[in-house]
Amino acid sequence: MNFLLIQAAPGTLLDVITADQQITDAATLAHLRHTFGVDQPVWLQLLHYIAALAQGDFGFSYRQNMPVLQAILQRLPATLLLMLAALSIALLLGVAAGILAASKVRTLWDTLVSVLAVICFAAPSFWLGIMLIILFAVKLGWLPVGGMHTAGAPSGLFNDVMDIARHLVLPAFSLGLFYAAVYARLMRSSMLEVALLDFVRAARAKGLGRMRVILMHIARNALLPVVTLLGLQLGTVLGGSVVVESVFSWPGIGTLLFDSVSSRNYPVVLGILVFSAGVVIVVNMLVDLAYLRLDPRTRR
């Protein structure tokens, strides 16, 4: 489907190359079309691409002058770091806020969590990122504006880790606050539903403390829908990283995808889409395995 959508999109990499180099010779254009394989029927191009994928060949990026898979793997660590940081923030803040709202239902704390969740859910990630840049980078000067490294910063393992961490804070929060709002609302509703089940009444009847019942019995079972949503939303996290990486000039797959779309470098675009689909499949398998840990009933 992605292949056919890209084929239907206007313009090709060949158009960009010929425009930049001002190539107008018919023989040269025909040779380039044959080199890029765009002189073949679309169905034949698709068969060749599927055959190449079966052998682990994602194609060649003429803009980066390297195989597509190599270009993706070069940017993958930065994107994984951003995604893990954003999802960690989302889970920690979202789950904690959901537990607070459910345990203090119909109080000021519940209302405050609900209002903040609506604001973070409604705010576009790029707008939130710009606002964070203006506040913490421009006005206060606490954090860098963008990038992943500070030019001319002292080298060394500790200095490098701290430098990357300072650059990671703003993009991670920009991407993570939206999902934290989703998890907070889901965790609250799930906990209120679990709190009405019989095993919770039995735990209370045994004389267990309120916090132990909430954390060990209600919250643990209420996490199941959150974990499920986490696996399903990974694709949207990858999509959201494109916008956030562009705002903060983060050198990840999102920036590579944006540059490839702008330059009509469609082999890289298609390679990233295929690679992302594979990542989503793997993560959903890991989510299914996590169920074995969270819900002992699934072990049977």
C-alpha positions as a Python dict, from the first residue, in 0.01 Angstrom:
ca = {
    (1, 'M'): (0, 0, 0),
    (2, 'N'): (280, 242, 90),
    (3, 'F'): (457, 160, -236),
    (4, 'L'): (147, 240, -443),
    (5, 'L'): (79, 561, -249),
    (6, 'I'): (435, 679, -310),
    (7, 'Q'): (403, 592, -679),
    (8, 'A'): (89, 806, -694),
    (9, 'A'): (263, 1104, -531),
    (10, 'P'): (374, 1381, -769),
    (11, 'G'): (744, 1410, -850),
    (12, 'T'): (1036, 1169, -816),
    (13, 'L'): (1396, 1182, -706),
    (14, 'L'): (1486, 1183, -1074),
    (15, 'D'): (1298, 1512, -1117),
    (16, 'V'): (1494, 1669, -831),
    (17, 'I'): (1829, 1547, -965),
    (18, 'T'): (1763, 1666, -1319),
    (19, 'A'): (1638, 2003, -1193),
    (20, 'D'): (1943, 2057, -968),
    (21, 'Q'): (2190, 1948, -1237),
    (22, 'Q'): (1990, 2112, -1517),
    (23, 'I'): (1992, 1794, -1724),
    (24, 'T'): (1783, 1820, -2038),
    (25, 'D'): (1951, 1573, -2275),
    (26, 'A'): (1699, 1302, -2376),
    (27, 'A'): (1959, 1023, -2386),
    (28, 'T'): (2088, 1111, -2040),
    (29, 'L'): (1734, 1125, -1903),
    (30, 'A'): (1656, 784, -2051),
    (31, 'H'): (1974, 642, -1899),
    (32, 'L'): (1886, 784, -1557),
    (33, 'R'): (1531, 647, -1576),
    (34, 'H'): (1675, 303, -1652),
    (35, 'T'): (1930, 337, -1368),
    (36, 'F'): (1659, 427, -1117),
    (37, 'G'): (1426, 158, -1256),
    (38, 'V'): (1138, 400, -1312),
    (39, 'D'): (1110, 302, -1679),
    (40, 'Q'): (948, -28, -1575),
    (41, 'P'): (576, -85, -1505),
    (42, 'V'): (467, -16, -1148),
    (43, 'W'): (369, -379, -1081),
    (44, 'L'): (716, -494, -1191),
    (45, 'Q'): (884, -232, -971),
    (46, 'L'): (677, -360, -678),
    (47, 'L'): (779, -722, -741),
    (48, 'H'): (1145, -622, -760),
    (49, 'Y'): (1112, -426, -436),
    (50, 'I'): (946, -716, -251),
    (51, 'A'): (1215, -953, -377),
    (52, 'A'): (1484, -714, -255),
    (53, 'L'): (1314, -680, 87),
    (54, 'A'): (1312, -1058, 122),
    (55, 'Q'): (1692, -1041, 100),
    (56, 'G'): (1719, -752, 347),
    (57, 'D'): (1781, -493, 75),
    (58, 'F'): (1584, -171, 138),
    (59, 'G'): (1727, 1, -169),
    (60, 'F'): (1986, 275, -214),
    (61, 'S'): (1970, 638, -105),
    (62, 'Y'): (2133, 851, -370),
    (63, 'R'): (2104, 1163, -154),
    (64, 'Q'): (2302, 1009, 136),
    (65, 'N'): (2505, 793, -108),
    (66, 'M'): (2457, 479, 101),
    (67, 'P'): (2211, 189, 136),
    (68, 'V'): (1874, 289, 282),
    (69, 'L'): (1905, 47, 574),
    (70, 'Q'): (2242, 193, 667),
    (71, 'A'): (2098, 546, 657),
    (72, 'I'): (1811, 435, 885),
    (73, 'L'): (2038, 255, 1131),
    (74, 'Q'): (2260, 562, 1159),
    (75, 'R'): (1963, 769, 1279),
    (76, 'L'): (1793, 491, 1478),
    (77, 'P'): (1978, 536, 1813),
    (78, 'A'): (1872, 902, 1838),
    (79, 'T'): (1507, 819, 1763),
    (80, 'L'): (1505, 524, 2005),
    (81, 'L'): (1652, 744, 2277),
    (82, 'L'): (1384, 1008, 2219),
    (83, 'M'): (1103, 752, 2205),
    (84, 'L'): (1214, 569, 2520),
    (85, 'A'): (1248, 896, 2710),
    (86, 'A'): (909, 1022, 2587),
    (87, 'L'): (730, 695, 2666),
    (88, 'S'): (896, 675, 3009),
    (89, 'I'): (775, 1027, 3087),
    (90, 'A'): (429, 941, 2953),
    (91, 'L'): (399, 624, 3158),
    (92, 'L'): (537, 769, 3481),
    (93, 'L'): (335, 1090, 3470),
    (94, 'G'): (25, 933, 3317),
    (95, 'V'): (4, 636, 3551),
    (96, 'A'): (84, 846, 3859),
    (97, 'A'): (-173, 1110, 3761),
    (98, 'G'): (-433, 841, 3689),
    (99, 'I'): (-376, 676, 4027),
    (100, 'L'): (-401, 1014, 4201),
    (101, 'A'): (-722, 1106, 4020),
    (102, 'A'): (-884, 768, 4086),
    (103, 'S'): (-788, 761, 4454),
    (104, 'K'): (-909, 1120, 4502),
    (105, 'V'): (-1214, 1092, 4276),
    (106, 'R'): (-1452, 1393, 4271),
    (107, 'T'): (-1204, 1611, 4459),
    (108, 'L'): (-986, 1908, 4363),
    (109, 'W'): (-701, 1669, 4271),
    (110, 'D'): (-925, 1476, 4034),
    (111, 'T'): (-1041, 1798, 3867),
    (112, 'L'): (-684, 1931, 3839),
    (113, 'V'): (-559, 1610, 3675),
    (114, 'S'): (-854, 1610, 3434),
    (115, 'V'): (-797, 1974, 3332),
    (116, 'L'): (-422, 1923, 3278),
    (117, 'A'): (-491, 1605, 3081),
    (118, 'V'): (-732, 1787, 2850),
    (119, 'I'): (-481, 2070, 2794),
    (120, 'C'): (-192, 1833, 2715),
    (121, 'F'): (-416, 1618, 2497),
    (122, 'A'): (-546, 1913, 2295),
    (123, 'A'): (-215, 2098, 2251),
    (124, 'P'): (-31, 2009, 1926),
    (125, 'S'): (315, 1867, 1993),
    (126, 'F'): (488, 2122, 1768),
    (127, 'W'): (315, 2414, 1948),
    (128, 'L'): (401, 2267, 2286),
    (129, 'G'): (761, 2223, 2175),
    (130, 'I'): (785, 2585, 2060),
    (131, 'M'): (636, 2708, 2387),
    (132, 'L'): (887, 2501, 2586),
    (133, 'I'): (1171, 2641, 2375),
    (134, 'I'): (1056, 2999, 2435),
    (135, 'L'): (1021, 2946, 2811),
    (136, 'F'): (1310, 2719, 2910),
    (137, 'A'): (1563, 2793, 2634),
    (138, 'V'): (1506, 3155, 2530),
    (139, 'K'): (1363, 3322, 2843),
    (140, 'L'): (1523, 3122, 3123),
    (141, 'G'): (1825, 2985, 2937),
    (142, 'W'): (1820, 2660, 3131),
    (143, 'L'): (1820, 2420, 2835),
    (144, 'P'): (1953, 2424, 2476),
    (145, 'V'): (1726, 2524, 2190),
    (146, 'G'): (1782, 2216, 1973),
    (147, 'G'): (2021, 1958, 1837),
    (148, 'M'): (2171, 1665, 2023),
    (149, 'H'): (2521, 1790, 2106),
    (150, 'T'): (2675, 2123, 2201),
    (151, 'A'): (2945, 2231, 1960),
    (152, 'G'): (3282, 2265, 2132),
    (153, 'A'): (3163, 2106, 2457),
    (154, 'P'): (3424, 1920, 2669),
    (155, 'S'): (3455, 1556, 2567),
    (156, 'G'): (3436, 1254, 2795),
    (157, 'L'): (3174, 994, 2880),
    (158, 'F'): (3012, 1185, 3167),
    (159, 'N'): (3015, 1516, 2981),
    (160, 'D'): (2868, 1356, 2669),
    (161, 'V'): (2589, 1186, 2865),
    (162, 'M'): (2497, 1504, 3049),
    (163, 'D'): (2508, 1708, 2728),
    (164, 'I'): (2275, 1466, 2547),
    (165, 'A'): (2045, 1454, 2851),
    (166, 'R'): (2013, 1836, 2853),
    (167, 'H'): (1925, 1836, 2482),
    (168, 'L'): (1680, 1548, 2536),
    (169, 'V'): (1462, 1709, 2804),
    (170, 'L'): (1254, 1945, 2589),
    (171, 'P'): (1180, 1712, 2293),
    (172, 'A'): (1103, 1422, 2526),
    (173, 'F'): (851, 1627, 2725),
    (174, 'S'): (701, 1773, 2407),
    (175, 'L'): (634, 1424, 2276),
    (176, 'G'): (557, 1258, 2609),
    (177, 'L'): (303, 1497, 2759),
    (178, 'F'): (40, 1414, 2497),
    (179, 'Y'): (61, 1042, 2571),
    (180, 'A'): (80, 1110, 2946),
    (181, 'A'): (-261, 1278, 2916),
    (182, 'V'): (-402, 974, 2733),
    (183, 'Y'): (-262, 729, 2989),
    (184, 'A'): (-383, 941, 3282),
    (185, 'R'): (-743, 939, 3158),
    (186, 'L'): (-730, 568, 3073),
    (187, 'M'): (-567, 476, 3405),
    (188, 'R'): (-828, 672, 3600),
    (189, 'S'): (-1125, 507, 3429),
    (190, 'S'): (-965, 163, 3447),
    (191, 'M'): (-893, 196, 3819),
    (192, 'L'): (-1248, 308, 3894),
    (193, 'E'): (-1376, 4, 3706),
    (194, 'V'): (-1139, -240, 3878),
    (195, 'A'): (-1221, -94, 4222),
    (196, 'L'): (-1576, -233, 4190),
    (197, 'L'): (-1464, -594, 4135),
    (198, 'D'): (-1509, -865, 4395),
    (199, 'F'): (-1140, -935, 4461),
    (200, 'V'): (-1089, -571, 4566),
    (201, 'R'): (-1378, -600, 4813),
    (202, 'A'): (-1222, -919, 4945),
    (203, 'A'): (-885, -746, 4991),
    (204, 'R'): (-1051, -467, 5187),
    (205, 'A'): (-1248, -717, 5392),
    (206, 'K'): (-920, -883, 5494),
    (207, 'G'): (-816, -557, 5654),
    (208, 'L'): (-545, -456, 5406),
    (209, 'G'): (-438, -92, 5412),
    (210, 'R'): (-589, 155, 5164),
    (211, 'M'): (-263, 231, 4984),
    (212, 'R'): (-174, -138, 4956),
    (213, 'V'): (-512, -216, 4804),
    (214, 'I'): (-475, 73, 4558),
    (215, 'L'): (-117, -1, 4450),
    (216, 'M'): (-95, -381, 4472),
    (217, 'H'): (-446, -481, 4368),
    (218, 'I'): (-627, -204, 4181),
    (219, 'A'): (-341, -28, 4000),
    (220, 'R'): (-169, -348, 3889),
    (221, 'N'): (-482, -480, 3720),
    (222, 'A'): (-572, -138, 3584),
    (223, 'L'): (-236, -127, 3401),
    (224, 'L'): (-345, -390, 3147),
    (225, 'P'): (-536, -148, 2917),
    (226, 'V'): (-249, 102, 2943),
    (227, 'V'): (5, -157, 2834),
    (228, 'T'): (-218, -259, 2544),
    (229, 'L'): (-256, 103, 2431),
    (230, 'L'): (120, 153, 2461),
    (231, 'G'): (186, -114, 2200),
    (232, 'L'): (-86, 10, 1968),
    (233, 'Q'): (29, 371, 1989),
    (234, 'L'): (391, 307, 1899),
    (235, 'G'): (317, 385, 1535),
    (236, 'T'): (174, 724, 1631),
    (237, 'V'): (479, 789, 1851),
    (238, 'L'): (697, 736, 1544),
    (239, 'G'): (475, 972, 1349),
    (240, 'G'): (484, 1232, 1624),
    (241, 'S'): (863, 1213, 1643),
    (242, 'V'): (879, 1349, 1286),
    (243, 'V'): (726, 1681, 1398),
    (244, 'V'): (915, 1701, 1728),
    (245, 'E'): (1250, 1612, 1571),
    (246, 'S'): (1196, 1880, 1309),
    (247, 'V'): (1115, 2144, 1573),
    (248, 'F'): (1419, 2058, 1787),
    (249, 'S'): (1656, 1960, 1500),
    (250, 'W'): (1694, 1618, 1663),
    (251, 'P'): (1906, 1397, 1429),
    (252, 'G'): (1673, 1096, 1423),
    (253, 'I'): (1463, 902, 1176),
    (254, 'G'): (1193, 1170, 1184),
    (255, 'T'): (1433, 1432, 1053),
    (256, 'L'): (1557, 1188, 789),
    (257, 'L'): (1198, 1116, 682),
    (258, 'F'): (1114, 1487, 657),
    (259, 'D'): (1425, 1555, 451),
    (260, 'S'): (1355, 1255, 228),
    (261, 'V'): (998, 1366, 159),
    (262, 'S'): (1116, 1718, 77),
    (263, 'S'): (1382, 1588, -163),
    (264, 'R'): (1156, 1317, -317),
    (265, 'N'): (1398, 1054, -187),
    (266, 'Y'): (1122, 794, -192),
    (267, 'P'): (1342, 483, -140),
    (268, 'V'): (1429, 619, 205),
    (269, 'V'): (1064, 714, 274),
    (270, 'L'): (945, 366, 185),
    (271, 'G'): (1230, 205, 378),
    (272, 'I'): (1139, 400, 693),
    (273, 'L'): (772, 302, 658),
    (274, 'V'): (859, -68, 621),
    (275, 'F'): (1110, -50, 908),
    (276, 'S'): (858, 127, 1133),
    (277, 'A'): (594, -137, 1059),
    (278, 'G'): (839, -407, 1165),
    (279, 'V'): (915, -221, 1488),
    (280, 'V'): (544, -190, 1571),
    (281, 'I'): (496, -565, 1517),
    (282, 'V'): (789, -653, 1743),
    (283, 'V'): (674, -416, 2019),
    (284, 'N'): (321, -559, 2014),
    (285, 'M'): (470, -906, 2058),
    (286, 'L'): (663, -776, 2361),
    (287, 'V'): (341, -624, 2497),
    (288, 'D'): (173, -965, 2472),
    (289, 'L'): (463, -1115, 2667),
    (290, 'A'): (432, -839, 2929),
    (291, 'Y'): (78, -960, 2993),
    (292, 'L'): (225, -1281, 3134),
    (293, 'R'): (394, -1073, 3402),
    (294, 'L'): (107, -836, 3476),
    (295, 'D'): (-182, -1084, 3463),
    (296, 'P'): (-106, -1433, 3601),
    (297, 'R'): (-432, -1563, 3451),
    (298, 'T'): (-284, -1544, 3101),
    (299, 'R'): (-13, -1798, 3195),
    (300, 'R'): (-275, -2072, 3183),
}
